Amino acid sequence: AKPCAPHRRRWVARKSPVVPIESLASGDVNSLYTSKGVKGRVVLPDSSIVTLNSDSRITYPAKFAGSTREVDFTGEAYFQVRKDSLMPMVIHCDRNFDIKVFGTTFNVKSYKDDRDAVTTLVEGNVKVVQNLDGKEIITNIKPNESCVISKDGVAKVETYKDPKEKYAWKDGRLIFDSTPLEDAIVILERWHGVDFELLDPSKKDMSI
């Protein structure tokens, strides 16, 4: 890839959209893992639909019971949560935050090794709940907004004119917009299921 020209340019990689795949049952718990280069879709017990990006894992019960719909998650996924005002869905992400929704559509990117974890709301309402030093910190986001959490746990809200760029991957596209080369390589490794070697480390911050 070439560095961005002085005027702003975007680089888009295209790939076939995801196809449905089945989850694997283990006792009363279902777990679905997509390896690098693989994407998938799973239907939860409440008919909510989750589209998984590469290198992601979702774990959920065979049947939701009690007062909440509990899901464990790591990676990136596009959630279309069926509305239930009496039983919210709580997604426990491995970057030390939860996402609480009653019925909405959103994208979450929460890979352990990424600089930021990003939750982008498509429609409805989302609460991002952090647990820091025993304190609960809640960030509410609206459609066209993202909650961005850095590795040190600092959360900020960003607004976009075109938030679809944040979840274009589910339609087979990657969009790089002033992305450091080091980050772009990690995304491409997951996307294609291959390894890249950066021969000149001084180029890792080059903007793509």
Order of alpha helices (4+ residues) and beta strands (2+ residues): beta-beta-beta-beta-beta-beta-beta-beta-beta-beta-beta-beta-beta-beta-beta-beta-alpha
